[in-house]
């Protein structure tokens, strides 16, 4: 069986994504997928995610972020793929 393909993504989510438990939703989803990195609110009202892990798991997180938690209204999700760094030990909410 081939080794999993590792990936890193920088994700920016816009819409009604602050004050609706979006960061907790992202953290729960990332942890369920075994991903590492973090999520933070942006000054412009969006949410930013940096994530690393198995490519398929990162893609599943992105799909979940396009939906968001019940009270969110996701308008746009921008994804920039990057080379994994291995710098994260877990997935956290950054303040």
TIDRENGU-759476 format. One record per residue: residue number from 1; residue in three letters; x, y, z of N, C-alpha, C, CB in turn. Coordinates in Angstrom, 2 decimals, padded with zeros to 5 digits. Glycine has a CB too. Layout:
REM TIDRENGU-759476
   resi   resn      n.c1      n.c2      n.c3     ca.c1     ca.c2     ca.c3      c.c1      c.c2      c.c3     cb.c1     cb.c2     cb.c3
    NUM    ALA         X         Y         Z         X         Y         Z         X         Y         Z         X         Y         Z
...
//
This chain:
REM TIDRENGU-759476
   resi   resn      n.c1      n.c2      n.c3     ca.c1     ca.c2     ca.c3      c.c1      c.c2      c.c3     cb.c1     cb.c2     cb.c3
      1    UNK    000.84   -001.18    000.00    000.00    000.00    000.00    000.89    001.24    000.00   -000.96    000.00    001.22
      2    UNK    000.64    002.18   -000.92    001.49    003.38   -000.98    001.27    004.29    000.23    001.21    004.16   -002.26
      3    UNK    002.30    005.04    000.55    002.20    006.00    001.65    001.20    007.10    001.29    003.59    006.62    001.98
      4    UNK    000.48    007.62    002.29   -000.48    008.68    001.99    000.24    009.94    001.48   -001.32    009.02    003.24
      5    UNK   -000.42    010.64    000.60    000.12    011.89    000.07   -000.18    013.00    001.07   -000.49    012.22   -001.32
      6    UNK    000.86    013.65    001.56    000.68    014.74    002.52    000.48    016.05    001.78    001.88    014.83    003.48
      7    UNK   -000.33    016.91    002.38   -000.65    018.20    001.76   -000.76    019.26    002.83   -001.96    018.11    000.94
      8    UNK   -000.66    020.51    002.39   -000.85    021.67    003.25   -001.73    022.64    002.49    000.53    022.33    003.66
      9    UNK   -002.68    023.25    003.20   -003.55    024.23    002.55   -003.71    025.45    003.46   -004.92    023.61    002.22
     10    UNK   -003.72    026.61    002.83   -004.05    027.86    003.51   -005.44    028.22    002.97   -002.95    029.03    003.23
     11    UNK   -006.41    028.34    003.88   -007.81    028.49    003.50   -008.37    029.77    004.13   -008.65    027.25    003.95
     12    UNK   -009.09    030.54    003.35   -009.77    031.73    003.85   -011.26    031.58    003.53   -009.18    033.05    003.22
     13    UNK   -012.08    031.64    004.58   -013.52    031.49    004.45   -014.17    032.84    004.72   -014.07    030.39    005.41
     14    UNK   -015.07    033.26    003.83   -015.76    034.53    004.04   -017.27    034.31    004.06   -015.37    035.54    002.95
     15    UNK   -017.96    035.29    004.62   -019.40    035.22    004.78   -019.73    035.52    006.23   -019.96    033.84    004.35
     16    UNK   -020.82    034.95    006.72   -021.16    035.06    008.15   -020.49    033.87    008.82   -022.74    035.08    008.40
     17    UNK   -019.25    034.08    009.26   -018.46    032.97    009.79   -017.81    033.29    011.14   -017.39    032.59    008.80
     18    UNK   -018.11    034.46    011.70   -017.66    034.78    013.05   -018.89    034.90    013.94   -016.81    036.10    013.08
     19    UNK   -018.76    034.43    015.19   -019.88    034.48    016.12   -020.88    033.36    015.90   -020.57    035.80    016.02
     20    UNK   -020.51    032.35    015.12   -021.41    031.24    014.83   -020.75    029.88    015.11   -021.87    031.30    013.36
     21    UNK   -019.70    029.88    015.93   -018.95    028.67    016.31   -018.20    028.04    015.13   -019.90    027.63    016.90
     22    UNK   -017.80    028.87    014.17   -017.10    028.33    013.00   -015.74    027.76    013.36   -016.95    029.42    011.95
     23    UNK   -014.99    028.44    014.24   -013.66    027.95    014.61   -013.76    026.60    015.32   -012.94    028.97    015.50
     24    UNK   -014.72    026.46    016.23   -014.91    025.19    016.93   -015.31    024.09    015.94   -015.98    025.33    018.03
     25    UNK   -016.15    024.43    014.98   -016.57    023.49    013.93   -015.35    023.04    013.12   -017.63    024.14    013.00
     26    UNK   -014.51    023.99    012.74   -013.31    023.66    011.97   -012.38    022.77    012.78   -012.58    024.94    011.54
     27    UNK   -012.20    023.11    014.06   -011.32    022.31    014.91   -011.85    020.89    015.07   -011.17    022.98    016.29
     28    UNK   -013.12    020.75    015.35   -013.72    019.42    015.52   -013.56    018.59    014.25   -015.22    019.53    015.91
     29    UNK   -013.85    019.21    013.11   -013.76    018.50    011.84   -012.31    018.10    011.54   -014.32    019.36    010.70
     30    UNK   -011.37    019.02    011.76   -009.96    018.73    011.50   -009.45    017.61    012.42   -009.12    019.99    011.70
     31    UNK   -009.83    017.66    013.69   -009.40    016.62    014.62   -009.98    015.26    014.23   -009.82    016.97    016.05
     32    UNK   -011.23    015.24    013.80   -011.87    013.99    013.37   -011.13    013.40    012.17   -013.35    014.23    013.01
     33    UNK   -010.58    014.27    011.32   -009.85    013.83    010.13   -008.37    013.55    010.42   -009.97    014.86    009.04
     34    UNK   -007.91    013.82    011.65   -006.51    013.59    012.00   -005.57    014.63    011.44   -006.09    012.24    011.52
     35    UNK   -006.06    015.85    011.25   -005.26    016.92    010.67   -004.59    017.77    011.73   -006.12    017.80    009.78
     36    UNK   -003.59    018.54    011.30   -002.84    019.42    012.19   -002.85    020.83    011.62   -001.39    018.92    012.39
     37    UNK   -002.75    021.83    012.51   -002.72    023.22    012.08   -003.52    024.08    013.02   -003.26    023.36    010.65
     38    UNK   -004.26    025.05    012.46   -005.04    025.92    013.32   -006.01    026.78    012.55   -004.13    026.78    014.13
     39    UNK   -006.87    027.45    013.31   -007.90    028.32    012.74   -007.96    029.60    013.56   -009.30    027.60    012.70
     40    UNK   -008.20    030.72    012.91   -008.31    032.01    013.60   -009.30    032.90    012.87   -006.91    032.71    013.71
     41    UNK   -009.86    033.85    013.63   -010.68    034.89    013.03   -009.76    035.92    012.38   -011.61    035.57    014.09
     42    UNK   -010.24    036.51    011.30   -009.51    037.58    010.61   -010.17    038.91    010.93   -009.47    037.34    009.08
     43    UNK   -009.42    039.97    010.83   -009.94    041.31    011.08   -011.03    041.71    010.08   -008.81    042.32    011.03
     44    UNK   -011.02    041.09    008.90   -012.01    041.44    007.87   -013.32    040.68    008.00   -011.42    041.17    006.50
     45    UNK   -013.48    039.91    009.10   -014.72    039.17    009.33   -014.69    037.73    008.84   -015.84    039.87    008.69
     46    UNK   -013.61    037.36    008.17   -013.48    035.99    007.68   -012.79    035.10    008.70   -012.71    035.97    006.38
     47    UNK   -012.57    033.87    008.31   -011.86    032.88    009.12   -010.74    032.31    008.27   -012.83    031.75    009.64
     48    UNK   -009.57    032.15    008.89   -008.38    031.64    008.21   -007.99    030.30    008.81   -007.21    032.64    008.30
     49    UNK   -007.67    029.34    007.96   -007.28    028.00    008.39   -005.96    027.64    007.74   -008.38    026.94    008.04
     50    UNK   -005.03    027.14    008.53   -003.81    026.53    008.01   -003.86    025.08    008.44   -002.50    027.27    008.54
     51    UNK   -003.73    024.18    007.49   -003.92    022.77    007.80   -002.93    021.91    007.03   -005.36    022.33    007.49
     52    UNK   -002.50    020.83    007.69   -001.61    019.85    007.06   -002.10    018.45    007.40   -000.14    020.04    007.53
     53    UNK   -001.86    017.55    006.49   -002.20    016.15    006.73   -002.39    015.41    005.42   -003.46    016.04    007.58
     54    UNK   -003.03    014.27    005.49   -003.29    013.45    004.32   -004.17    014.23    003.35   -003.96    012.10    004.72
     55    UNK   -003.83    014.22    002.08   -004.51    015.06    001.08   -006.03    014.85    001.07   -003.95    014.75   -000.31
     56    UNK   -006.47    013.62    001.11   -007.91    013.35    001.11   -008.60    013.93    002.33   -008.17    011.86    001.04
     57    UNK   -007.95    013.88    003.49   -008.51    014.45    004.71   -008.59    015.97    004.62   -007.68    014.03    005.94
     58    UNK   -007.57    016.59    004.04   -007.60    018.05    003.85   -008.74    018.42    002.92   -006.25    018.56    003.29
     59    UNK   -008.94    017.65    001.86   -010.03    017.92    000.93   -011.40    017.76    001.60   -009.93    016.99   -000.29
     60    UNK   -011.54    016.78    002.49   -012.80    016.60    003.23   -013.04    017.78    004.17   -012.78    015.28    004.03
     61    UNK   -011.97    018.29    004.81   -012.13    019.48    005.65   -012.59    020.66    004.81   -010.80    019.82    006.37
     62    UNK   -011.99    020.87    003.66   -012.38    021.98    002.80   -013.86    021.85    002.42   -011.50    022.02    001.53
     63    UNK   -014.30    020.65    002.08   -015.71    020.44    001.73   -016.61    020.79    002.91   -015.94    018.98    001.29
     64    UNK   -016.20    020.43    004.13   -016.99    020.75    005.32   -017.01    022.26    005.58   -016.44    020.01    006.55
     65    UNK   -015.88    022.93    005.33   -015.82    024.38    005.54   -016.72    025.12    004.56   -014.37    024.87    005.40
     66    UNK   -016.95    024.55    003.40   -017.86    025.17    002.42   -019.30    025.17    002.93   -017.78    024.42    001.07
     67    UNK   -019.61    024.28    003.85   -020.95    024.19    004.44   -021.00    024.97    005.75   -021.36    022.71    004.68
     68    UNK   -020.06    024.69    006.65   -019.99    025.37    007.94   -021.03    024.85    008.92   -020.17    026.85    007.75
     69    UNK   -020.98    025.39    010.15   -021.96    025.00    011.17   -023.34    025.60    010.83   -021.49    025.45    012.58
     70    UNK   -024.38    025.17    011.53   -025.75    025.58    011.18   -025.99    027.08    011.02   -026.68    025.07    012.20
     71    UNK   -025.44    027.92    011.87   -025.72    029.36    011.81   -024.81    030.12    010.83   -025.58    029.95    013.18
     72    UNK   -023.84    029.46    010.26   -022.92    030.12    009.32   -023.58    030.30    007.96   -021.62    029.31    009.18
     73    UNK   -023.12    031.31    007.25   -023.52    031.53    005.86   -022.23    031.74    005.07   -024.50    032.78    005.72
     74    UNK   -021.70    030.66    004.56   -020.43    030.71    003.84   -020.66    031.30    002.45   -019.79    029.28    003.73
     75    UNK   -019.93    032.36    002.15   -020.04    033.01    000.84   -018.95    032.52   -000.11   -019.96    034.54    001.01
     76    UNK   -017.72    032.34    000.43   -016.61    031.97   -000.43   -015.56    031.22    000.38   -016.00    033.22   -001.10
     77    UNK   -014.89    030.29   -000.27   -013.77    029.56    000.33   -012.62    029.61   -000.66   -014.15    028.07    000.70
     78    UNK   -011.52    030.26   -000.27   -010.33    030.34   -001.12   -009.28    029.38   -000.56   -009.78    031.81   -001.19
     79    UNK   -008.71    028.57   -001.42   -007.73    027.56   -001.01   -006.44    027.78   -001.77   -008.27    026.13   -001.24
     80    UNK   -005.35    027.84   -001.03   -004.02    027.90   -001.64   -003.25    026.68   -001.16   -003.26    029.24   -001.26
     81    UNK   -002.88    025.81   -002.08   -002.12    024.61   -001.74   -000.64    024.96   -001.61   -002.32    023.50   -002.80
     82    UNK   -000.01    024.39   -000.59    001.40    024.66   -000.31    002.10    023.35    000.03    001.56    025.69    000.86
     83    UNK    003.41    023.39    000.19    004.17    022.21    000.59    004.07    022.04    002.10    005.66    022.33    000.15
     84    UNK    003.85    020.80    002.58    003.77    020.56    004.02    005.08    020.92    004.72    003.42    019.10    004.30
     85    UNK    004.96    021.42    005.95    006.14    021.80    006.73    006.37    020.88    007.92    006.00    023.24    007.21
     86    UNK    005.32    020.22    008.40    005.44    019.36    009.57    005.59    020.14    010.86    006.61    018.45    009.42
     87    UNK    005.24    021.41    010.87    005.47    022.25    012.06    004.39    022.14    013.13    005.59    023.67    011.65
     88    UNK    003.26    021.54    012.83    002.16    021.47    013.80    002.06    020.08    014.42    000.82    021.85    013.11
     89    UNK    001.75    020.06    015.72    001.60    018.78    016.44    000.12    018.40    016.57    002.25    018.87    017.83
     90    UNK   -000.77    019.40    016.47   -002.19    019.15    016.63   -002.96    020.26    015.89   -002.58    019.10    018.14
     91    UNK   -004.26    020.33    016.12   -005.05    021.39    015.49   -005.65    022.24    016.59   -006.17    020.80    014.57
     92    UNK   -005.42    023.56    016.52   -005.83    024.47    017.58   -006.60    025.67    017.06   -004.62    024.95    018.34
     93    UNK   -007.35    026.27    017.97   -007.95    027.57    017.71   -006.92    028.60    018.13   -009.31    027.76    018.47
     94    UNK   -006.52    029.45    017.20   -005.54    030.49    017.49   -006.28    031.79    017.79   -004.55    030.69    016.30
     95    UNK   -005.76    032.52    018.76   -006.37    033.80    019.17   -005.45    034.94    018.82   -006.69    033.81    020.68
//
